Amino acid sequence: MMEHPRAAGRPFLPTSPFGASALTPPAEQFAVDDQVTHDKYGLGRVICVEDDTILIIDFGSRRVQITTPCAKLTKL
């Protein structure tokens, strides 16, 4: 039995409205003294930023180290 050659994939046209890739929003940038809220820990203040990916946040009763991006963390 003869096999048919596989069709080459179609190129993605940037102007096409079909199958457009979803644009990811830019990651939030945090700085020292930013007020933040966390779904589990509540209201807090950023006290240290390491390598733009690790945050140390003071939530009043505890200090927590969080890596970004974090879906539960929102900048106020």
DSSP file (Angstrom, degrees, kcal/mol; ACC not computed):
  #  RESIDUE AA STRUCTURE BP1 BP2  ACC     N-H-->O    O-->H-N    N-H-->O    O-->H-N    TCO  KAPPA ALPHA  PHI   PSI    X-CA   Y-CA   Z-CA
    1    1 A M              0   0    0      0, 0.0     2,-0.4     0, 0.0     0, 0.0   0.000 360.0 360.0 360.0 135.2    0.0    0.0    0.0
    2    2 A M        -     0   0    0      1,-0.0     2,-0.3     0, 0.0     0, 0.0  -0.664 360.0-141.3 -85.9 133.3    1.3    3.4   -1.0
    3    3 A E        -     0   0    0     -2,-0.4     3,-0.0     1,-0.0    -1,-0.0  -0.732  13.5-126.1 -95.0 142.9    1.6    6.0    1.8
    4    4 A H        -     0   0    0     -2,-0.3     2,-0.1     1,-0.1     3,-0.1  -0.656  29.9-110.0 -83.8 139.8    0.8    9.6    1.2
    5    5 A P        -     0   0    0      0, 0.0     2,-0.2     0, 0.0    -1,-0.1  -0.417  39.3-103.8 -67.7 146.5    3.4   12.1    2.1
    6    6 A R        -     0   0    0      1,-0.1     2,-0.2    -2,-0.1    -3,-0.0  -0.445  34.7-114.6 -71.9 140.8    2.5   14.3    5.1
    7    7 A A        -     0   0    0     -2,-0.2     2,-0.1     1,-0.1    -1,-0.1  -0.503  31.7-112.1 -74.3 142.5    1.5   17.8    4.4
    8    8 A A        -     0   0    0     -2,-0.2    -1,-0.1     1,-0.1     2,-0.0  -0.437  39.9 -96.1 -71.6 149.1    3.8   20.5    5.6
    9    9 A G        -     0   0    0     -2,-0.1    -1,-0.1     1,-0.1     0, 0.0  -0.327  41.4-109.6 -64.2 146.7    2.4   22.7    8.4
   10   10 A R        -     0   0    0      1,-0.1     2,-0.1    -3,-0.1    -1,-0.1  -0.547  33.7-111.6 -78.4 142.7    0.9   25.9    7.4
   11   11 A P        -     0   0    0      0, 0.0     2,-0.5     0, 0.0    -1,-0.1  -0.445  29.2-114.8 -73.3 148.4    2.8   29.1    8.2
   12   12 A F        -     0   0    0     -2,-0.1     7,-0.1     2,-0.0     3,-0.0  -0.717  24.1-148.5 -83.1 125.8    1.3   31.4   10.8
   13   13 A L    >   -     0   0    0     -2,-0.5     3,-1.9     1,-0.1    -1,-0.0  -0.857   5.1-147.3 -96.3 122.2    0.4   34.7    9.3
   14   14 A P  T 3  S+     0   0    0      0, 0.0    -1,-0.1     0, 0.0    -2,-0.0   0.744  98.1  53.3 -62.2 -22.6    0.7   37.5   11.9
   15   15 A T  T 3  S+     0   0    0     -3,-0.0     5,-0.1     5,-0.0    -3,-0.0   0.503  84.2 109.2 -89.4  -3.5   -2.2   39.5   10.3
   16   16 A S    <   -     0   0    0     -3,-1.9    -4,-0.0     1,-0.1     0, 0.0  -0.537  58.5-153.7 -75.6 134.2   -4.6   36.5   10.5
   17   17 A P  S >  S+     0   0    0      0, 0.0     3,-0.5     0, 0.0     2,-0.4   0.591  73.2  87.6 -80.6  -9.2   -7.4   36.8   13.1
   18   18 A F  T 3  S-     0   0    0      1,-0.2    -2,-0.1     0, 0.0     0, 0.0  -0.761 100.7  -0.5 -95.9 132.5   -7.6   33.0   13.4
   19   19 A G  T 3  S+     0   0    0     -2,-0.4    -1,-0.2     1,-0.2     2,-0.2   0.779  82.0 173.5  67.6  27.0   -5.4   31.1   15.8
   20   20 A A    <   -     0   0    0     -3,-0.5    -1,-0.2     1,-0.1     2,-0.1  -0.458  36.4-111.6 -67.9 137.3   -3.7   34.3   17.1
   21   21 A S        -     0   0    0     -2,-0.2     2,-0.3     1,-0.1    -1,-0.1  -0.443  32.3-109.1 -71.0 142.4   -1.4   33.5   20.0
   22   22 A A        -     0   0    0     -2,-0.1     2,-0.4     1,-0.1    -1,-0.1  -0.546  29.9-129.4 -73.3 130.7   -2.5   34.9   23.3
   23   23 A L        -     0   0    0     -2,-0.3    -1,-0.1    -3,-0.0    -3,-0.0  -0.681  18.0-135.0 -82.1 129.3   -0.3   37.8   24.5
   24   24 A T        -     0   0    0     -2,-0.4     3,-0.1     1,-0.1    -1,-0.0  -0.683  21.8-118.3 -84.3 135.0    0.9   37.3   28.0
   25   25 A P        -     0   0    0      0, 0.0     3,-0.1     0, 0.0    -1,-0.1  -0.384  39.8 -92.5 -68.6 150.8    0.7   40.4   30.1
   26   26 A P        -     0   0    0      0, 0.0     2,-0.1     0, 0.0     3,-0.1  -0.331  47.3-101.3 -64.2 145.6    4.0   41.8   31.4
   27   27 A A        -     0   0    0      1,-0.1     2,-0.1    -3,-0.1    41,-0.0  -0.382  41.4-103.3 -67.0 142.8    5.0   40.5   34.8
   28   28 A E        -     0   0    0     -3,-0.1     2,-0.5    -2,-0.1    -1,-0.1  -0.441  31.0-140.1 -68.0 138.4    4.4   42.9   37.7
   29   29 A Q        -     0   0    0     -2,-0.1     2,-0.3    -3,-0.1    -1,-0.1  -0.876  16.8-159.7-101.4 131.1    7.5   44.6   39.0
   30   30 A F        -     0   0    0     -2,-0.5     2,-0.3    22,-0.1    22,-0.1  -0.841   7.0-170.9-112.1 148.0    7.8   45.1   42.7
   31   31 A A    >   -     0   0    0     -2,-0.3     3,-1.8    17,-0.0    15,-0.2  -0.882  39.9 -76.9-130.7 163.1    9.9   47.5   44.7
   32   32 A V  T 3  S+     0   0    0     -2,-0.3    15,-0.2     1,-0.3     3,-0.1  -0.351 117.6  22.5 -60.2 140.1   10.8   48.0   48.3
   33   33 A D  T 3  S+     0   0    0     13,-2.9    -1,-0.3     1,-0.3     2,-0.3   0.479  86.0 143.2  76.3   8.5    8.0   49.6   50.3
   34   34 A D    <   -     0   0    0     -3,-1.8    12,-2.5    12,-0.1     2,-0.4  -0.580  50.5-128.0 -72.4 138.3    5.3   48.5   47.8
   35   35 A Q  E     +A   45   0A   0     -2,-0.3    41,-2.8    10,-0.2     2,-0.3  -0.749  35.9 175.4 -86.7 135.6    2.0   47.6   49.5
   36   36 A V  E     -AB  44  75A   0      8,-2.6     8,-2.8    -2,-0.4     2,-0.4  -0.893  23.0-144.1-134.5 162.9    0.7   44.2   48.4
   37   37 A T  E     -AB  43  74A   0     37,-2.5    37,-2.6    -2,-0.3     2,-0.4  -0.994  11.6-163.1-129.7 142.2   -2.1   41.8   49.2
   38   38 A H  E  >  -AB  42  73A   0      4,-2.2     4,-2.0    -2,-0.4    35,-0.2  -0.958  24.8-130.0-124.7 140.9   -1.9   38.0   49.2
   39   39 A D  T  4 S+     0   0    0     33,-1.4    -1,-0.1    -2,-0.4    34,-0.1   0.820 108.0  28.5 -59.7 -32.5   -4.9   35.7   49.2
   40   40 A K  T  4 S+     0   0    0      2,-0.1    -1,-0.2    32,-0.1    -3,-0.0   0.855 129.7  33.8 -96.4 -41.7   -3.6   33.7   52.1
   41   41 A Y  T  4 S-     0   0    0      1,-0.3     2,-0.3    23,-0.0    -2,-0.2   0.669  92.6-147.5 -95.9 -18.6   -1.5   36.2   54.2
   42   42 A G  E  <  +A   38   0A   0     -4,-2.0    -4,-2.2     2,-0.0    -1,-0.3  -0.635  53.6   6.4  92.6-147.3   -3.5   39.4   53.6
   43   43 A L  E    S+A   37   0A   0     -2,-0.3     2,-0.3    -6,-0.2    -6,-0.2  -0.550  72.9 153.4 -81.1 136.0   -2.1   42.9   53.5
   44   44 A G  E     -A   36   0A   0     -8,-2.8    -8,-2.6    -2,-0.3     2,-0.4  -0.913  36.7-123.1-151.9 177.6    1.7   43.3   53.5
   45   45 A R  E     -AC  35  58A   0     13,-2.0    13,-2.7    -2,-0.3     2,-0.3  -0.997  28.7-118.1-132.9 133.7    4.7   45.5   52.5
   46   46 A V  E     + C   0  57A   0    -12,-2.5   -13,-2.9    -2,-0.4    11,-0.2  -0.540  33.0 172.3 -70.7 126.4    7.7   44.4   50.4
   47   47 A I  E     +     0   0A   0      9,-2.9     2,-0.3     1,-0.3    10,-0.2   0.584  64.3  18.9-111.0 -15.1   10.8   44.7   52.5
   48   48 A C  E     - C   0  56A   0      8,-1.4     8,-2.5   -17,-0.1     2,-0.4  -0.965  54.9-163.3-157.2 138.8   13.4   43.1   50.1
   49   49 A V  E     - C   0  55A   0     -2,-0.3     2,-0.5     6,-0.2     6,-0.2  -0.992  11.8-169.9-123.7 123.3   13.6   42.3   46.4
   50   50 A E  E >> S- C   0  54A   0      4,-3.0     4,-2.3    -2,-0.4     3,-1.8  -0.963  70.1 -22.6-117.9 121.7   16.2   39.8   45.2
   51   51 A D  T 34 S-     0   0    0     -2,-0.5    -1,-0.1     1,-0.3     4,-0.1   0.707 105.0 -82.2  56.6  25.0   17.0   39.3   41.5
   52   52 A D  T 34 S+     0   0    0      2,-0.2    -1,-0.3     1,-0.1   -22,-0.1   0.585 128.5  70.2  58.4  11.6   13.5   40.7   40.5
   53   53 A T  T <4 S+     0   0    0     -3,-1.8    15,-3.1     1,-0.2     2,-0.5   0.563  84.2  63.2-127.9 -19.6   12.1   37.2   41.3
   54   54 A I  E  <  -CD  50  67A   0     -4,-2.3    -4,-3.0    13,-0.2     2,-0.4  -0.945  60.6-172.7-116.3 125.3   12.2   36.7   45.0
   55   55 A L  E     -CD  49  66A   0     11,-3.3    11,-2.9    -2,-0.5     2,-0.6  -0.922  14.9-155.8-115.4 139.3   10.3   39.0   47.4
   56   56 A I  E     -CD  48  65A   0     -8,-2.5    -9,-2.9    -2,-0.4    -8,-1.4  -0.977  23.0-170.3-111.0 120.6   10.4   39.1   51.1
   57   57 A I  E     -CD  46  64A   0      7,-2.9     7,-2.6    -2,-0.6     2,-0.7  -0.929  19.6-143.0-120.9 133.1    7.2   40.5   52.4
   58   58 A D  E     +CD  45  63A   0    -13,-2.7   -13,-2.0    -2,-0.4     5,-0.2  -0.849  17.3 178.5 -94.1 114.7    6.3   41.6   55.9
   59   59 A F        -     0   0    0      3,-3.0     2,-1.3    -2,-0.7     4,-0.1   0.138  51.0-108.2-101.3  18.0    2.7   40.7   56.7
   60   60 A G  S    S+     0   0    0      2,-0.2     3,-0.1     1,-0.2   -16,-0.1  -0.499 113.5  42.8  92.0 -66.8    2.8   42.1   60.2
   61   61 A S  S    S+     0   0    0     -2,-1.3     2,-0.3     1,-0.2    -1,-0.2   0.628 126.9  11.4 -88.5 -14.4    2.7   38.8   62.1
   62   62 A R        -     0   0    0    -21,-0.1    -3,-3.0     2,-0.0     2,-0.5  -0.990  64.5-127.0-157.1 159.5    5.2   37.0   59.8
   63   63 A R  E     -D   58   0A   0     -2,-0.3     2,-0.4    -5,-0.2    -5,-0.2  -0.953  29.6-167.3-111.6 132.9    7.7   37.6   57.0
   64   64 A V  E     -D   57   0A   0     -7,-2.6    -7,-2.9    -2,-0.5     2,-0.6  -0.952  17.4-141.7-126.4 138.5    7.2   35.4   53.9
   65   65 A Q  E     -D   56   0A   0     -2,-0.4     2,-0.4    -9,-0.2    -9,-0.2  -0.885  27.4-179.1 -98.1 123.6    9.5   34.8   51.0
   66   66 A I  E     -D   55   0A   0    -11,-2.9   -11,-3.3    -2,-0.6     2,-0.4  -0.975  20.1-140.7-127.4 135.5    7.6   34.6   47.7
   67   67 A T  E     -D   54   0A   0     -2,-0.4   -13,-0.2   -13,-0.2   -14,-0.1  -0.760  38.1 -95.7 -93.1 142.6    8.8   33.9   44.2
   68   68 A T  S    S+     0   0    0    -15,-3.1     2,-0.1    -2,-0.4   -41,-0.0  -0.774  97.2  51.8-104.7 151.5    7.3   35.9   41.3
   69   69 A P  S    S+     0   0    0      0, 0.0     2,-0.4     0, 0.0    -2,-0.1   0.470  72.1 167.6 -76.9 145.5    5.2   35.6   39.3
   70   70 A C    >   -     0   0    0      3,-0.2     3,-1.2    -2,-0.1    -2,-0.1  -0.989  30.0-155.2-131.2 120.6    2.6   34.6   41.9
   71   71 A A  T 3  S+     0   0    0     -2,-0.4    -1,-0.1     1,-0.3    -3,-0.0   0.766  95.4  55.1 -67.1 -25.8   -1.1   34.5   41.0
   72   72 A K  T 3  S+     0   0    0    -34,-0.1   -33,-1.4     2,-0.0     2,-0.5   0.529  94.0  83.3 -86.3  -5.7   -2.1   35.1   44.6
   73   73 A L  E <   -B   38   0A   0     -3,-1.2     2,-0.4   -35,-0.2   -35,-0.2  -0.860  55.8-178.5-106.9 129.9   -0.1   38.3   45.0
   74   74 A T  E     -B   37   0A   0    -37,-2.6   -37,-2.5    -2,-0.5     2,-0.4  -0.988  23.2-131.9-130.0 135.1   -1.4   41.6   43.9
   75   75 A K  E      B   36   0A   0     -2,-0.4   -39,-0.2   -39,-0.2   -45,-0.0  -0.675 360.0 360.0 -82.8 134.7    0.3   45.0   44.0
   76   76 A L              0   0    0    -41,-2.8   -40,-0.2    -2,-0.4    -1,-0.1   0.421 360.0 360.0 -98.2 360.0   -1.9   47.8   45.5
